[in-house]
Amino acid sequence: MNIAKIMIPKVSIAFLYENNTIRQGLERFTAHGYTAVPVLNECGEYAGCVTEGDFLRFLLRAGTTDKKVQEQHRIRELVRTDFCPPLSIDAPLDEAVDASLGQNFVPIVDSRGVLCGILTRRAMIETLAELSRKSGEEACL
C-alpha cells in the first residue's frame, strides 16, 4: 500500500511551528476545532504534537488567560515528543494499521523526517474496508 495515496497532504492540514507563540497555537486550535496538531521545527521536520490538554495545563500553570503572557511563551514548551510518533511514508500496511490503532492520526514523514502529511484513522479504516471488499469479490469469482 502506498501511504501517500491515502494520507492528507501537509498543505491541507493544520500544524504549528515550535517558534509559534502559545497565543498563536490557541488561536489555531480555536479556529479549526482540532484536539491535536503536529508541530514542526524551522526546517519542516516533525518535532512532536500538542493537544488541547497541553494548552490547558499551560494555562493552569500560568494561572492566567492573559494574551500578553501567552505571547511570551513558545509552542516548543508544550511539544510532546512521546505522543503521536511519526511513520515513514514507505512503511508497510501492517505498521500503518498498528499506528492507526493507537492514535487518531499518524504523522507521515519522509526519509529526512520532514512532515509530508497525516494518515487519519478514518482513511485507514476506509482503505482496509476497500481491500476487504476487493478480496471478497475475487473470492466470489
Buried (B, 14 or more C-beta within 10 A) or exposed (E): BEBBEBBBEBEEBEBBBBEBBBBBBBBBBEEEEBEBBBBBBEEBBBBBBBBBEBBEEBBEEBEEEEEEBBEEBBBBEBBBEEBBBBBBBEBEBEBBBEBBEEBEBBBBBBEEBBBBBBBBBEBBEEBBEEEEEEEEEEEEE
